[in-house]
């Protein structure tokens, strides 16, 4: 089976390395940039696997591989399609998880091959949840590879009206903390948890003409 791989975040690296170790599998190319996508037309792989690819893939590319384009997404679809899916379960209590789905023209809206819900702990931050979801994506892919490679798994059809979808600009709005805003203590803690992703500096407030960055550290009693 000939494969082209898209993207390379931490989960993607694990999946990519694992596929390269499989008998009967040839990973023809690793693509990380949008302008490389036309290579799929040239190589005509049996299947494309995507994990962490940061660009929208056009329909003309999606239609090339006979067994489709399979994407790994760190959310419990149809919840939290789109950007930063590890932020929203902390912030709004929506289910966290990981999913494998066929890529379609609409981002994260293709038929679902497999998914797993992941518990959010009270001491989770966006960073710790992200890391756990990366590992869970890899495990879910390994468990379902045999059915994925057939090109004919049983799927769950997504309804666009179900779940939720988020955009990068929504997180950008969360980052600026208004010192005069009133909020329940629990909601404020959750917001800081959702904005804590070291080494990235995200949540901040401004005072006396200066910007101050804020993170939260929650430790469970042992």
Order of alpha helices (4+ residues) and beta strands (2+ residues): beta-alpha-beta-alpha-beta-alpha-beta-beta-alpha-beta-beta-alpha-beta-alpha-alpha-beta-beta
